[in-house]
């Protein structure tokens, strides 16, 4: 079975392990906000907190752009599924669990890695679609 890594396919760049760690931290903060488990009162406070998190790390311009796009996507669109949904070569997206996601390209099912960080992230995203 073929596999492709979500970031390399979508962002067309190699992101550091550090960025993957920051991605997980940011998504957890966003999930906490929308699940009412944070002290942030509104989106502006959330965005300020997310920017503070990013500033703690040394990121280059490409990584910063990626993280800004990630935040926008998680808050305003369908998060990690958004770019997959926009890819015309993908005919179907199958989400079996947070770590079991496939796309159908040219009638082949291809496993996609690193879409959701956990089941909360998956349900948060899917609720926006349904």
N, C-alpha and C positions, 0 to 999 in steps of 0.2 A: 504494500500500500504506500502511495506517495504521501509525503508530508511537506509542508512549508511553514516557515516561521512567520508569524503574523507581521512582525516589525519589518523584517527584511523585504517582504512582499509589498507592504504598504508604504513604508517610509523610504525604501530604496537606499538605505544607509545602515551602517553597523552602529548600533547603540551600545554603550558600555553597560557593564553589569550595574554600575552605580545608577544609571538612568532607570534600569529595571527596578531597583530598590526604591528610588524616588517615586516612580510610577505607582508602586504598591502603596506607599505612604499616602500619596495624594488621593488615590481612589478610596482608601479607607477613611480618610478625612471627609471626602464628599459623601460617602455612604453614611457616615455617622451624622452628618448634617441633615440629610434627607430622612433619616430614620429617627430624628429627634433626640439623638444621643450626644449632642454637642451644645456648647454654650453660645455658639454663633447665632445671632438673632436674624440675620438676613444674608442674602447672597454677597453683598459687598464685604461683610465681615468674613465670610467664608473665603472669598477671593484674596483678601488681605492675608489671611492665615496661610493659604496655599502659596502665595508669593513669599511669605516669610520662610516657609519650609524649603522652597527652591533656593533661596539666598544662602542657606546653610551649606550648600554644596557648590563645588566648582563645576560649572557646566559651560560648555562652549555655545556659540550662537546657534548651531544646528540643534543641539540638545535642548536649548531654551525654547526654540521655536516648536520643537516636538512637544515639550511639556505644556506650553501654552495651548497648542492645538488639542492636546489630550484633555486639559481642563475644560476647554470650550465644548469638546465632543461629549464628555461625560455629563456636563450640566445641561447643555442645550440640544443635543441630538441623541442618537442611539448608541453613544459610547463606542465600544470596540467593534460593534457590528456596523456602524455607520459607513466606514470605507468599504467594507465587504459588500454592503448593499448598493453602493455606488459603482462597483466594479462590474462592467457589462459582461465580462467573461464568466462571472459566477452566476449560475442559473438557480441555485438553491442553497440555502444555509440551513444546516441541521444542528440543533442544539440538544444534545442528549443529557448533558450535565455540564457544570462549569469547566471541567477539564476534558470534555469529550465533544468537540465541535468539528463539523465537517462542512466543506463546501463542495458543490458539484460543478466541475469545469469539464466541458467536452465529454459529458456523460461518465466522468470518473469522480468518485468520491475521494476527496483529499482531506486528511486530518490537518486541522489548523492548531498550532501550538500557541499558548500564552494569550488567549483571548480574555478570559475572566480570571480574576485573582482568587475568587471563592464563590460559593453559591449565593451569598448576599449580593455580590456584584452582578451575577447572572440574572437573578430575579429583579433587581433594580432596573437593569437594562430591558429585560423582556416586558416588564410592566409598562414601560413607555411605548412599546409597540402595540400591546393588546388593548 
